[in-house]
Amino acid sequence: MAETNKSKNGATARLRNYFLAGVLVTAPISITFWLTWRVITFVDDHVTPIIPPKWNPETYLPFGVPGLGLIVALIALTLIGFLAAGYVGRMTMRIGERIVARVPIVRSVYSWTKQVFETVLSKSSVAFREVVLIEYPRPGCWAVGFITGQTVGEVQRLTAATVYNVFVPATPNPTTGFLLFVPQQDVHHLDLTVEEGIKLVISGGIVVPDQEGLEGAEGAEAAKARVEAYAASQGDTTVAGEAAGAEPEAAAPRRRRRRREAEAEPHRPGFILRLRNYFFAGILVTAPVAITAWLAWEFVSFVDGKVTPYIPQQWNPETYLPFSIPGLGVVIVVLGLIMIGFLTAGFVGRSLIHAGERLLARMPVIRSLYSAVKQILETVFKEQSKAFRDVILLEYPRKNCWAVGFITGPAESGIQELTPDDTVNVFLPTTPNPTSGFLLFLPRKETQILSMSVEEGLKMVVSGGIVTPPDPKTPAGKAGAEAAVAPPLAKSG
């Protein structure tokens, strides 16, 4: 009986091992193919319907062509990059940018989106090229981060001699995290690729590189040279002159091996290299325009979808026209808010508002929600309000490590009694989604008010430090503030 049970247990263990081996073999392949297919399907669904029927092979074939939209998108981006690299293309871009610069909200979205793409795709850029280890959130506790550039502008002037912009991602979602400004001596460069660093973060430390990746002092000096070379290419002369010439020979073995492999690679033919440059130039041209247009269209479509169905048919121009009017709901909302504001400014309007508020005050849950929302909006929109009017630099999460925040007002009386005098409420946003973050209470003397506007501060947070406003107290910053225009398209090739 004992031998029978032992053989059964052995068979069960083997079946379990076979099952786990099957999972290990099939799961990575299945997930990879599924993600690839999702990308191809997404691009095909958005691009294929735009292809004219006479040019669409699916018109003449009895079956669909997977990846057709992806191929068309790649060819279109390369062609756009080729056209934009010429004189006519650059002139067209400049004219288009001057037109966009006159549209209040669109110009902001377009300018910072374009600057992010130009910085990230630039060959000299160090944005998200370096994986580093920093002490976070306190000394003796460490976290992985990614350098997005060397700190410049007003933040650099108010902090230590050499400071890096470091994005510390969350786990398992690395698309959100915090932007910190860390002194050079507190940044430890790892001999890891960005891919290895992201794997480490996403897996929560389960996927660990094969060998230790700490570069040491020499690797840090090499990374410093690359960062300073990038700062020099962006016109920052404060640190460009200190840049080291080349990577030391005694750099980490893995980095030295990668460099030798890169040097041993045969040079690409000139035509292939030009196609690659045209492709990236096409991305630089189309991505900011596409993202700006998409955000604008999503906003207009959302408002139209919520408002247009409530317009009476006899007042709706779409009832009499053979086509719809994009933005009709937005126009109706603007006109409606103006009319409501006009009516509530009078005696009758104020009386109706007071009567409605007294009615809401009798409803247990609704009165709390209404009073909170009303207080927030009144605080934010009133002229003398300080909520989200000041961008500040604060030491977070420890000494000699900085972050950008926004003052939302003075601390509540109960909090003020338990904290030092003149404590303020500070909202510390996450990157790249500034709609979430932490509420902190800090003594005003521990905050440094920056001269940048709230819009510029948000751009800096959203871009992870890639988009940095100039320092108005320097000659270069004054010149940049006077000519606040989107940067011209860089020539490709």
C-alpha positions in Angstrom: 0.0 0.0 0.0 2.8 2.4 0.9 4.6 1.7 -2.4 1.3 2.3 -4.3 0.8 5.7 -2.5 4.5 6.6 -3.2 4.1 5.8 -6.9 0.9 7.9 -7.1 2.6 10.8 -5.4 5.5 10.5 -7.8 3.1 10.5 -10.8 1.3 13.5 -9.4 4.5 15.4 -8.9 5.6 14.6 -12.4 2.3 15.8 -13.8 2.5 19.0 -11.8 6.1 19.6 -13.1 5.0 19.0 -16.7 2.1 21.4 -16.3 4.4 24.1 -14.9 6.9 23.5 -17.7 4.1 23.8 -20.2 3.1 27.2 -18.7 6.7 28.4 -18.7 7.0 27.5 -22.4 3.7 28.7 -23.7 2.9 31.8 -21.5 5.8 34.0 -22.7 5.1 33.1 -26.4 1.3 33.6 -26.0 1.6 36.9 -24.2 4.2 38.2 -26.8 2.0 37.2 -29.8 -1.1 38.6 -28.1 0.6 42.0 -27.4 2.0 42.1 -31.0 -1.4 41.3 -32.5 -3.1 44.0 -30.3 -0.7 46.6 -31.6 -1.1 45.5 -35.3 -4.9 45.4 -34.9 -5.1 48.8 -33.2 -3.0 50.4 -36.0 -4.9 48.6 -38.7 -8.3 49.6 -37.3 -7.3 53.3 -37.3 -5.3 53.5 -40.6 -6.9 51.0 -43.0 -10.3 52.8 -43.2 -8.5 56.0 -44.3 -6.9 54.2 -47.4 -8.8 55.0 -50.6 -10.6 51.9 -52.0 -8.7 52.0 -55.3 -5.3 51.8 -53.4 -6.5 49.3 -50.8 -5.6 45.7 -51.8 -8.3 44.4 -49.5 -10.8 45.9 -52.0 -9.7 43.3 -54.6 -8.8 40.4 -52.3 -11.4 38.1 -50.7 -9.5 38.3 -47.4 -8.0 41.0 -45.1 -4.3 41.8 -45.0 -3.0 41.9 -41.4 -0.5 44.6 -40.8 -1.6 46.6 -43.8 -2.3 49.7 -41.7 1.1 49.3 -39.9 2.9 49.2 -43.2 1.0 52.2 -44.6 1.7 54.2 -41.4 5.5 53.4 -41.6 5.6 54.4 -45.3 3.6 57.6 -44.6 5.8 58.7 -41.7 8.9 58.1 -43.8 7.4 60.1 -46.7 6.4 63.0 -44.4 9.9 63.1 -42.9 11.3 63.2 -46.4 9.1 66.1 -47.4 9.6 68.0 -44.1 13.4 67.8 -44.5 13.2 69.9 -47.6 13.0 73.7 -47.9 9.3 73.7 -48.8 8.5 71.3 -45.9 10.4 73.5 -43.4 8.6 76.6 -44.6 5.2 74.9 -44.3 6.1 73.8 -40.8 7.1 77.3 -39.7 3.9 78.8 -41.2 1.8 76.1 -39.4 3.6 76.7 -36.1 2.9 80.5 -36.3 -0.8 79.7 -36.8 -0.9 77.3 -33.9 0.9 79.8 -31.7 -2.1 82.1 -31.9 -4.5 79.5 -30.5 -4.5 79.8 -26.7 -4.7 76.2 -25.4 -3.6 74.3 -28.5 -0.3 76.1 -28.7 0.7 75.0 -25.2 -0.2 71.3 -25.9 1.6 71.4 -29.2 4.7 73.2 -28.0 5.5 70.9 -25.1 4.6 67.7 -27.0 6.9 68.7 -29.8 9.7 69.6 -27.3 9.3 66.2 -25.6 9.6 64.3 -28.9 12.5 66.4 -30.1 14.4 65.8 -26.9 13.7 62.1 -26.5 14.5 61.3 -30.2 17.6 63.5 -30.4 20.8 61.5 -30.8 22.5 63.6 -28.1 19.7 63.2 -25.7 20.2 61.4 -22.4 16.5 61.3 -21.6 15.6 57.8 -20.4 19.0 56.5 -21.5 20.5 56.0 -18.0 19.3 53.7 -15.2 20.3 55.0 -11.7 20.0 54.1 -8.1 19.1 56.8 -5.6 18.3 56.9 -1.9 14.5 57.1 -1.8 12.4 58.0 0.2 15.0 58.3 2.9 18.7 57.7 3.5 19.5 54.0 3.6 16.5 53.1 1.4 17.1 52.8 -2.3 15.0 52.9 -5.5 15.6 52.6 -9.2 15.2 55.7 -11.4 15.8 57.0 -14.9 17.7 60.1 -15.8 15.7 62.5 -18.1 18.4 65.1 -18.3 20.5 67.5 -16.3 18.6 70.1 -14.3 18.7 73.5 -15.9 17.0 76.9 -15.5 15.6 78.2 -12.2 15.6 74.9 -10.4 19.3 74.4 -11.1 20.1 77.9 -9.8 18.3 77.2 -6.5 19.8 73.7 -5.8 23.2 72.1 -5.7 26.0 72.6 -8.2 25.1 69.7 -10.5 21.6 68.2 -10.3 20.0 65.5 -12.4 16.3 65.1 -13.3 15.4 61.6 -12.1 12.1 59.9 -12.8 11.3 57.3 -10.1 8.6 55.0 -11.6 5.9 53.1 -9.7 5.5 49.3 -9.6 4.1 47.5 -11.6 3.0 50.5 -13.7 6.1 52.4 -14.7 4.1 55.0 -16.6 3.5 56.9 -13.4 5.9 58.0 -10.6 7.7 61.1 -9.3 10.0 63.6 -10.8 12.9 64.4 -8.4 16.0 66.6 -8.6 18.9 64.8 -7.2 22.5 66.0 -6.7 25.2 64.3 -8.8 26.9 62.7 -5.8 23.7 61.0 -4.8 23.1 59.5 -8.2 24.6 56.0 -8.6 24.7 54.9 -12.3 23.8 51.3 -12.9 25.3 49.2 -15.8 21.8 48.3 -16.9 20.0 49.0 -20.1 16.7 50.9 -19.9 14.9 47.6 -20.9 16.6 45.8 -17.9 15.7 48.6 -15.6 12.0 48.6 -16.6 11.9 44.8 -16.3 13.2 45.1 -12.8 10.6 47.7 -11.9 7.6 46.0 -13.5 8.4 42.7 -11.9 8.7 44.2 -8.5 12.3 42.9 -8.3 11.5 39.4 -9.5 13.4 39.8 -12.8 16.9 40.7 -11.8 19.8 41.2 -14.3 22.5 38.5 -14.4 25.3 40.6 -12.8 25.7 43.5 -10.5 25.2 46.7 -12.4 26.8 49.4 -10.3 29.2 51.3 -12.5 31.3 53.0 -9.8 32.9 56.4 -10.1 34.3 56.0 -13.6 30.9 55.0 -15.0 29.3 57.9 -13.3 31.9 60.3 -14.8 31.1 58.8 -18.3 27.4 59.4 -17.7 28.1 62.9 -16.5 30.0 63.6 -19.7 27.0 62.4 -21.8 24.6 64.5 -19.8 26.7 67.6 -20.0 27.2 67.1 -23.8 23.4 67.1 -24.1 23.1 70.3 -21.9 25.7 71.9 -24.2 23.6 70.9 -27.3 20.6 72.6 -25.7 22.5 75.9 -25.2 23.3 75.5 -21.5 26.8 77.0 -21.2 26.9 76.8 -17.4 28.1 73.2 -17.4 29.1 72.5 -21.0 32.6 73.7 -20.5 33.1 71.1 -17.7 32.1 68.1 -19.8 34.6 65.3 -20.0 35.8 64.3 -23.4 35.3 60.6 -23.7 34.4 57.6 -21.7 37.3 56.3 -19.6 39.0 53.1 -20.6 38.5 51.6 -17.2 34.7 51.7 -17.5 32.5 48.8 -16.4 33.1 45.5 -18.4 29.6 45.2 -19.7 29.5 48.8 -21.0 32.9 48.5 -22.6 31.8 45.3 -24.3 28.6 46.9 -25.6 30.7 49.8 -27.0 33.1 47.3 -28.8 30.1 45.5 -30.2 28.6 48.7 -31.5 31.9 49.8 -33.1 32.2 46.3 -34.7 28.8 46.6 -36.4 29.0 47.2 -40.1 28.0 50.7 -41.2 24.5 50.8 -42.7 24.1 51.8 -46.3 23.5 55.5 -46.8 20.0 54.9 -48.2 18.9 52.8 -45.2 20.3 55.5 -42.8 18.4 58.2 -44.7 15.2 56.2 -44.5 15.6 55.9 -40.8 16.2 59.6 -40.4 13.2 60.4 -42.5 11.1 58.1 -40.4 12.1 59.8 -37.2 11.6 63.2 -38.8 8.1 62.1 -39.8 7.4 61.2 -36.2 8.7 64.6 -35.0 6.3 66.3 -37.5 3.2 64.2 -37.1 3.3 63.1 -33.4 2.8 66.6 -31.8 0.1 67.5 -34.4 -1.6 64.1 -34.0 -1.6 64.2 -30.2 -2.8 67.8 -30.1 -5.6 67.1 -32.6 -6.6 63.9 -30.8 -6.9 65.6 -27.4 -8.9 68.5 -29.0 -11.2 66.1 -30.8 -11.7 63.9 -27.7 -12.7 66.9 -25.7 -15.0 68.3 -28.4 -16.6 64.8 -29.0 -17.1 64.3 -25.2 -18.9 67.6 -24.8 -20.9 67.2 -28.0 -22.0 63.7 -27.0 -23.2 64.9 -23.6 -24.9 68.2 -24.7 -26.2 67.8 -28.2 -28.9 65.2 -27.3 -30.5 67.8 -25.0 -30.9 70.5 -27.6 -34.6 70.7 -28.8 -34.9 69.5 -32.4 -36.3 72.8 -33.6 -33.3 74.7 -32.2 -30.7 72.1 -33.4 -29.2 73.1 -36.7 -28.2 69.5 -37.4 -31.9 68.8 -37.8 -32.0 70.9 -41.0 -28.5 70.2 -42.3 -27.3 67.0 -44.0 -24.2 66.8 -41.8 -23.3 67.2 -38.2 -21.5 70.2 -36.7 -18.4 69.4 -34.6 -18.1 71.6 -31.6 -21.8 72.5 -31.4 -22.0 71.2 -27.9 -19.0 73.2 -26.8 -20.5 76.4 -28.2 -23.8 75.6 -26.4 -22.0 75.0 -23.1 -20.1 78.3 -23.4 -23.2 80.3 -24.2 -25.2 78.5 -21.5 -22.6 79.3 -18.8 -22.4 82.9 -19.9 -26.2 83.2 -19.7 -26.4 81.5 -16.3 -23.7 83.8 -15.0 -25.6 86.8 -16.3 -28.8 85.7 -14.7 -27.3 84.8 -11.3 -25.7 88.2 -11.0 -29.1 89.8 -10.5 -31.4 89.8 -7.5 -33.7 87.1 -8.8 -30.9 84.8 -9.7 -29.2 85.2 -6.2 -32.6 84.5 -4.5 -33.0 81.3 -6.5 -29.5 80.2 -5.6 -30.1 80.8 -1.9 -33.4 78.9 -2.0 -31.7 76.0 -3.8 -28.9 75.9 -1.3 -31.3 75.8 1.6 -33.1 72.9 0.0 -29.8 71.0 -0.5 -28.8 71.7 3.1 -31.6 69.4 4.2 -30.3 66.4 2.3 -27.8 64.4 4.4 -25.2 63.2 1.9 -25.8 65.6 -0.9 -25.2 68.7 1.2 -21.7 67.5 2.2 -20.8 66.8 -1.4 -22.3 70.1 -2.7 -20.6 72.2 0.0 -17.2 70.6 -0.6 -17.3 71.0 -4.4 -18.6 74.6 -4.1 -15.8 75.5 -1.6 -13.1 74.1 -3.8 -14.4 75.9 -6.9 -14.9 79.2 -5.0 -11.4 78.9 -3.6 -9.7 78.2 -6.9 -11.5 80.7 -9.0 -11.8 83.7 -6.7 -9.4 86.5 -7.7 -7.6 86.8 -4.3 -7.2 83.0 -4.0 -3.6 81.6 -3.8 -4.7 78.0 -4.7 -2.6 76.8 -7.6 -1.1 80.2 -8.1 2.4 79.5 -6.9 4.9 76.8 -8.1 7.4 75.9 -5.4 10.5 73.9 -5.0 10.6 71.8 -1.8 13.0 69.2 -0.4 11.3 65.9 -0.9 11.4 63.1 0.2 14.6 63.9 2.1 17.3 66.6 2.5 19.3 67.4 -0.7 16.6 66.0 -2.9 14.0 68.3 -4.5 10.6 68.2 -6.2 8.2 70.7 -7.7 4.9 71.3 -6.0 1.9 73.8 -5.9 0.7 75.8 -3.0 -3.1 75.3 -2.5 -3.6 77.6 0.5 -2.8 78.0 4.2 -3.2 75.0 6.5 -6.4 74.5 8.4 -6.4 75.8 12.0 -6.2 72.4 13.6 -3.2 71.5 11.6 -1.7 74.9 12.1 -1.8 74.4 15.9 0.1 71.1 15.7 2.8 72.3 13.1 5.2 75.2 13.0 4.0 78.7 12.3 2.8 79.7 8.8 2.3 76.2 7.5 0.9 75.9 3.9 -0.9 73.1 2.0 1.3 71.8 -0.8 0.1 69.5 -3.6 2.9 67.3 -4.9 1.8 65.8 -8.3 2.9 62.5 -9.9 4.6 62.2 -13.3 3.2 62.2 -16.0 -0.3 62.3 -14.5 -0.5 65.5 -12.4 -4.1 64.8 -11.4 -2.9 62.5 -8.6 -0.2 63.0 -5.9 0.2 63.8 -2.2 -1.1 66.6 0.0 1.8 67.8 2.3 1.9 70.4 5.0 5.1 72.4 5.1 6.3 75.5 6.8 6.4 78.3 4.3 10.1 79.0 5.1 10.9 75.5 3.7 9.4 76.3 0.3 11.0 78.3 -2.4 8.5 80.0 -4.7 9.6 79.7 -8.4 9.0 82.4 -11.0 7.6 79.9 -13.5 3.9 79.9 -14.2 1.6 77.1 -13.1 1.3 76.0 -16.8 5.1 75.8 -17.1 5.3 73.9 -13.8 2.8 71.4 -15.1 4.7 71.0 -18.3 7.8 70.2 -16.4 6.1 67.6 -14.3 4.2 66.0 -17.1 7.3 65.7 -19.3 9.4 64.3 -16.5 11.8 67.3 -16.6 12.4 67.2 -20.3 10.5 70.5 -20.9 12.1 73.0 -18.6 11.3 76.7 -18.6 14.2 79.2 -18.8 15.4 81.0 -15.8 14.2 84.6 -16.1 17.1 85.9 -13.9 19.7 84.8 -16.5 20.3 86.6 -19.9 19.5 83.4 -21.8 16.3 83.0 -19.8 15.1 86.6 -20.5 15.8 86.1 -24.2 13.9 82.8 -24.2 10.9 84.4 -22.4 10.7 87.2 -24.9 10.7 84.8 -27.8 8.5 82.0 -26.4 7.9 80.3 -29.7 8.0 76.5 -30.4 11.5 75.4 -31.5 12.0 74.9 -35.3 12.0 71.4 -36.8 15.5 70.0 -36.7 16.9 68.9 -40.1 17.1 65.1 -40.4 20.1 63.3 -41.8 
